């Protein structure tokens, strides 16, 4: 599973007339960063859309160079040549979502009208906006139908939104560690994290780009708080327990969170974090459609829902609710619950557990 490959560089689609957000704002011009992997067949019938989560990018798999220090794409354990999503058979597309700081026009991008970053003036994107940006790129590639749409966490929420909004666009979906809405406990953790960012003395309502260092302490601490929801009690005990740093009174868990927070803030952006995370919280298919049965009323594609028993952010019950609604409609849905001590992050870690079911799902009629 450690073998990877050299991938093509990212591509950019420039929308000269701009991108219209669901809440009405338009940014023009607007750039969409995306990546493709594998080869699209002659009739364009082998395409799979992969939707990325909050901290990821369009770089799903592979490396850009032969540098041994370079890390491969975020789902390299699942997507690649000979892997569960097999690039020998499939053409994979991933689009960097609106609001993310990894190539698509984002809050830190320069507004040509002012010569300064959009900052606080950047719209608040929705999951619907993310789906629309993907649809635009697929249209650009001439892809009018997908054999599958796959993703985990926020990516899984996009997958479910695709099934609700465009029920005939794909033959199948794979949604992991996700749900039709973030449960209130997750919303609470998210709100606390956003408040930490917004009360940072350097945040300046989102117009902080003149500061010498964009990595606000508030973003570091918010990420520490958010990271808690990706772990589990078992993994925390196994990795850290109550152990201290050698010769100090600092807990190992404190040192770990400091490291993770600083690493994340050096790469990400505070305005992006609060917006993309808020988009997760805003999505609620029951609220949007009235109930889940109505949301999936026209979806009849093959469906794989994967949950993890130690997931705090999206407990197993969230997957059960989605699966039950689809089953009541006669949708061919499988809900597979995996036991793992790795919590929400299992879909990014335990490839030995998720690979067999994904491979079987994609290869079955």
Secondary structure as UniProt FT lines:
FT   STRAND          11..15
FT   TURN            16..17
FT   STRAND          19..20
FT   TURN            22..23
FT   STRAND          26..27
FT   STRAND          30..37
FT   TURN            42..43
FT   STRAND          47..51
FT   TURN            54..55
FT   TURN            68..69
FT   TURN            74..78
FT   STRAND          79..80
FT   TURN            81..82
FT   STRAND          85..86
FT   TURN            87..89
FT   STRAND          91..95
FT   TURN            98..99
FT   TURN            107..108
FT   STRAND          110..111
FT   TURN            112..115
FT   STRAND          116..117
FT   HELIX           119..121
FT   HELIX           127..140
FT   TURN            141..142
FT   STRAND          148..152
FT   HELIX           154..165
FT   TURN            167..168
FT   STRAND          172..176
FT   HELIX           184..198
FT   TURN            201..203
FT   HELIX           204..206
FT   TURN            209..210
FT   HELIX           217..228
FT   TURN            229..230
FT   HELIX           233..239
FT   TURN            240..242
FT   TURN            246..247
FT   HELIX           252..267
FT   HELIX           270..282
FT   HELIX           285..289
FT   HELIX           292..295
FT   TURN            296..298
FT   STRAND          302..308
FT   TURN            309..310
FT   HELIX           316..328
FT   TURN            329..330
FT   STRAND          333..338
FT   TURN            341..342
FT   HELIX           343..348
FT   HELIX           351..363
//
